[in-house]
Each structure stands twice: as C-alpha cells, then as structure tokens.
Amino acid sequence: MTETLLEIDDLHVAFDTRAGVVQAVRGVSLTVGRGETLGLVGESGSGKSVTAQAMMGLIDVPGRISGGTVRWCGTPLVGEGVRRAPRNIWGREITMIFQNPMTSLNPLMTIGAQLQEAVRLHLGLRGAAARTRAADLLNAVGISGAARRLDQYPHEFSGGMRQRVMIAMAIASEPRLLIADEPTTALDVTIQAQILELLAELQSQLGLSIILITHDLGIVAGLCHRVAVMYAGQIVETGAVDTMFEQPAHPYTQGLIRSTPLLDACDDRLVAIDGTPPGLLIPPAGCAFQPRCPVATAPCGVPQVLTPTGTGAVACCRAGIDAWKVGAA
Amino acid sequence: MSRHPTLSVSGLSVDYPLTSGGLFRPARTVNAVDGVTFDIAPGETLGLVGESGSGKTTVGRTILRRVPSSGGRIQFEGRDITDVDGAALRKLRARMQIVLQDPYTSLNPRMKIGDIVAEPLLVHGLAESSDAARHAVRQLLDRVGMPADAADRYPHSFSGGQRQRVGIARALALKPSLIVADEPVSALDVSVRAQVVNLMQDLQRELGISYLFIAHDLAIVRHISHRVAIMYAGRIVEIAPRNDLYDNPVHPYTEALLSAVPVANPKVQRARRRIVHTGDTVDIANPPSGCRFHPRCPLATDQCRQASPPLLVKAPGHLAACWNRGR
C-alpha cells in the first residue's frame, strides 16, 4: 500500500433549501494514495462534485458539512473541531480544475498575468523569473509559442487550449493532488483525447495523484487505477479498475457498464435501468438503488454497509449476482 | 411504402452572414455547410456525426426548412421542397419533425404535458374535437412510456429522461415520416440514455419512421444507426454502412475520431493506439484551402492543400473524400 495522502471519513454534506434539507452526500469514505488516479463515477445528482468541493473546502451557504472529516497527510482540513484549515494546502498541495475553462479564467487579464499571479503566490517568484516560469508551464502543458501566448487573452484561446492553461495553473504550485471535475466534458472528442494524454503524462512525470470526476466510463477505463461509484450520495462500490469492469459486483455498477454502448459491438439491446434516482430531500431508508434494482429482495430495505471485496468494497446484500441477466429472463 | 427515399439531399450549402454588407464593402459570410449530399431510406437511421462547429445541426435545420439554404436541393418523399413556402411548407412540416437536445428548455414550463403534446394536433387541425385530441394524447403518452396521469402535470415534475419522452411524443403526434433528432440523448445520464435509445428503436420498427440522428457520441451513433456520415468543417468526409465505417474507416479524420473515443474497457483502452492529432478544430470563418482537414492530416500533400477532394465511392456503399486513401 502506498502512502495515503487524502483521507475522507464518513463525510456528510447537506444543503438547506426552502423545501427542506437536501442530503447530497451521505457518509462517503475514500482514500487517495501517492501517484494514484482515483475515478469518482456517478450520474448527475449522485454527489460526486459536492464530495470534491468538500475536499477543497468549497462548500458554502446554503451547503454545510454536516458530519465526517477530510484529512490531508493526517492533518484535518474539514470536519468537527476544525475552525480554520491550515494554510498552504488548498490551492498549493491540492489543486482543482473544472469543467468549463472559460468561466474559470479572468477574461480581462492576459494568460501570462494570470499564470504569473499563481507563480508569485506559490513560488514567490517575481518579474522576469515569474515570466520565465509561466512560459515553462505553458510549454509543459503542450502550448507552443509560449512567449507570444503569454500576452494573449483567454478569448484568443480555444476550449482545449484554455483547459491546458487551467492545468498549467493547477500545476504551478507543484501540487501533490489534482482534483479534475469533468475536465473534458465541454470539449470535442479529439481535443478530449489530447487533454487526457496530457494528464497521464503529467502524472508519470510529476508523480501526481489525481481524483478524476466523470460520468464517462471510457475515460475511467483509460486513466484510472481505482474507481469509486456513487449513487444517491453514497459510495456503492469501490475497486481496482480492471476488476470493476470485468466483475462489477453491485447491480448499479453492472447496469451502468451494460448501458454504455461499446464502439466495437452494437447488436445487443442496451440495458436500460428503469426509473430515476431518488430525491435526496427524504433519502430512502435502505438501499437507494432498491426501487430500480432487478434483484432486490426484502433485506434491501435496511441500510447497506460497505463490505470488503477482493480489490475494494461493495454496499449490496445481493452483490455478485448477474443482476441484468436475471432481470431479463 | 414509396419507392423514393424519404429524404434526398444533394449539394446542400448554407452560408451564415458574419457582417452585413455596406456601400463599399461586400457582406462577409461563413460557409457553414458546403455541398452536403446524402439519402435516407424509409425506416432508416442515418447518423450524422461531427465535432462542434462541423455544421451537423445546421444540416438538420436546413432540411426542416428552418434555415435558408444557399445552394443545392432537398427532396422529401420524391418531391423537391427546396423552395416551397406558405401553406405547402406548413403542410410539409407535419411530415418532418424535430426532437431537440435539451429536454429542460424545449418544453414550455407553463404548459401541461397534455397541452404540449396536443398543440401540434390542434395547430394542424388534425383533432376534430378536444375529446379526440385528449384521446390521441393519452395514446401517445402511453406509447412513449409515460404514466397515465402525466397529461395533467407540468414539465418540472418530470426528470430529464421523461421530458425527452414527452418531446418524442410531441414529435410523433403528426405521424411524421422523418424525425430529425438533434443530440436527443446528450443531456441524459447513461442509464436513462439507454431507455430513450431503446424507445426510439422500438418506435422506428413499429412505425417505419426515418431518423436523421445528429450526435457527437460515436458509440451511441453506431448502436442506433444503419448508416453513418462524418462531417468535418461543413463537409461530409465519409459516409458508409455503420459496420464498414467503424471497422474500416477510410478518411484520416474518421480514423482519428474513432481512435480518440475512450472505450469503456480498461484492457482494450490501455492497448489502443491513439492517433492524437496535433492542432485544434478548424476555424470555420477562415477555412483552409483545399481539403479542410489538411492542416491536421498526417497524409497531407500539395494536392490536398490546393484542391478539395470529391466524395467518391471507395467500396460498395462506402464513400469518402480523400485524395490519398482508397484509390
């Protein structure tokens, strides 16, 4: 086991709304090791982005951390008794990139000024040294003609180039963990391939750990070492990437994989998971997937606990059954 | 069933104005679609794939006569519809319908589901009485798998997948022979996406509708289409039966596109050789000369820089526009 960098323990995040308290994250526990890429997979509303925001201390009113802790190398960042997180971790040791690179950049500042700001803040470099370092960063993320590009504004960059700039900024502080929240969802598929290639390169060069949040199982398959699948604010299954795709244990993971069409086969009918995820205003008492699950039985009405499997854990009393074959027959 | 293709498009071009002309300067235009040609047979699905700005949505809208064309012909069920207007156009529109991408913005939030689905019937005078309309709506909603009480509820009480079902019910109301589906499942989650794709396939088998299925997700397109056309910068670069196109792509752009799609299988995905092309998507306002893909193409020669390659038959039913491949 490699050294654990980030440790999340029984995290709860709630949002106070006019309709009531929405429990977006309900007891998530995760660890990320050095040099590891963890894929956090789930559909919209499953709580994957909120989990990431909690790791970065970005939960703001009306949201609140209602339980659990986030620790960085043993130091608590978020949770009970933590009044103010230690400085120099968020934004320096842990950095984050987002889905839409256009709204993350300041349209009124040149790319160079924004990069140099990050360099000055984190590395204490000024003037010519800061500019040189900014140009080096642009080179590192594969932007050619860096000297000229530094003086341009965000609107002069395409979507893929802007995401490269965001990555350059995120690695400016030489972080140990990069959280990437749907980093390629807004990009075309050929540009997406370039960005994913870049992330893989940076990881091997810098020994970076990455948490990759996505709904695209193909991206997970190519880039991640471990996967955690979220449903209705909880983790339903974790495991090594190969095991997860070959022998998914949870009926939801199985359904997710079987409902994703493959590029090289097309004659089977897609598995469709009937129904929709539950609302989290009044979360279901037992297994949240029960109403949509083809193999649900009586014990599914009680809360499911994560039990260890070969390479991870699964929260399902019917784990391991080929749910969708049984359902179809 | 008629002997004609449901839809036949030849040499279709669309120019969008960039700036209006003045006294001494000509108007500048963007050539968003350039000489697009294809057919769709009755009961067939043609997948139209391309990256953002490739002109795929414009093709769909031009066929429906929502966007004026600047060249080429559109034939629908054997009849030239390029220039029809007035009452004839209105009648035509009942026969070809659209399903849009975003089920959250394409339904009027202040109208009940029943009224949304009934609206086309009333506009086209196809329902004799409000009772008949109600009956037709109930049947349509049932057909797309919506609960019986849906007609009296508002869009906000339904999920994305259910709203897309309502969009499909509305498109089916006038019994069209062609549905242009513009990224109909892109906004939906994986598990729900499969529900809608399966529904569209069932409806086609049952009603013999033709689909122009516009999307950027190549895996979904392979799954639902009979034939697939790939667009790049306003032109079709390759069109073929789906298995031919995916298994034996001819055009270098198609190859690059297919190799860039991440496959949801870790061993396969790690072993795949990606053809990562440098360079960005093309700026359609200043398209390159000759073949529009040549600045990113590893095979580009002087001929590619100078002359635009025609779409030629490279194998039976398999057309591609490349100077260097499949001669």
Interface residues (C-beta under 8 A of the other chain):
Chain A: E43 S44 S158 G160 M161 D188 V189 T190 I191 Q192 A193 Q194 L196 E197 H215 D216 L217 G218 I219 V220 A221 G222 V241 D242 F245 G255 L256 I257 S259 T260 P261 L262 L263 D264 C266 R269 L270 V271 A272 I273 D274 T276
Chain B: E51 S52 S159 G161 Q162 D189 V190 S191 V192 R193 A194 Q195 V197 N198 Q201 H216 L218 A219 I220 R222 H223 R242 N243 Y246 A256 L257 L258 S259 A260 V261 P262 V263 A264 N265 P266 K267 V268 Q269 R270 R274 V276 H277 D280 T281
